[in-house]
Amino acid sequence: MKDKIAEIYFYFDSKNIFNLLIENQIPEIYECFDKGDEFECWIKVENSQSLKTFFKHLIGVTGLNFLETEELTSEIWDGTGFDCLSEVYGEEKSNTIIDDSYNYLESLFE
């Protein structure tokens, strides 16, 4: 039996970002969906590297700066990401994934 992989998500309202993410979508890493009045992006998270790969891709296709990226993905950092991860991986591993990913995101703009 294959281990369960956690998924975290964030919502956003930019049609432009949605189009960029859809045109460059990597289904093994993330999927985006049009929900009518907003969009959502679901990221498959096996470990810290999964989120790091997503953030590098996100910045590469959108050209967003750190603050824009942080704001766009704020649901990941406000506890929602941790809640999704902890259901699958527990508190310690989830904290590590979130912390490592945020530090990596910051490092992309140093």
C-alpha positions, 0 to 999 in steps of 0.5 A: 500500500502506498503511503498517503501524501499530504496536500496543502492548498491556497486560494487566490483571485488573480486570473493572470497567475491562474493562467500562468500556473495552468500553462506551466502546471506540473501535475506531480507537484501541484494542480490548480482549479477555477472555482468561478469567483476564485482559484485554488492551488493544491500542492502535493507535499511529501517533504520539505523538498516538495514545497521548495520545488513548488515555490521555485517553480511559482516564482519562475513562472510568475515573477512575483517578489517575496512579499507578493509570493508570501501574500499569495500563499498566506494560507500555507503560513497562517496555520492551514498548511500545518493543519493539512500536513499534521493530519498525515505527518504529525506535528514535528514533521509538519513544523519542520516542513513549514519552517524549512519551506519558508526559510527556503522561500526567503533565501530565494530573494536574498 
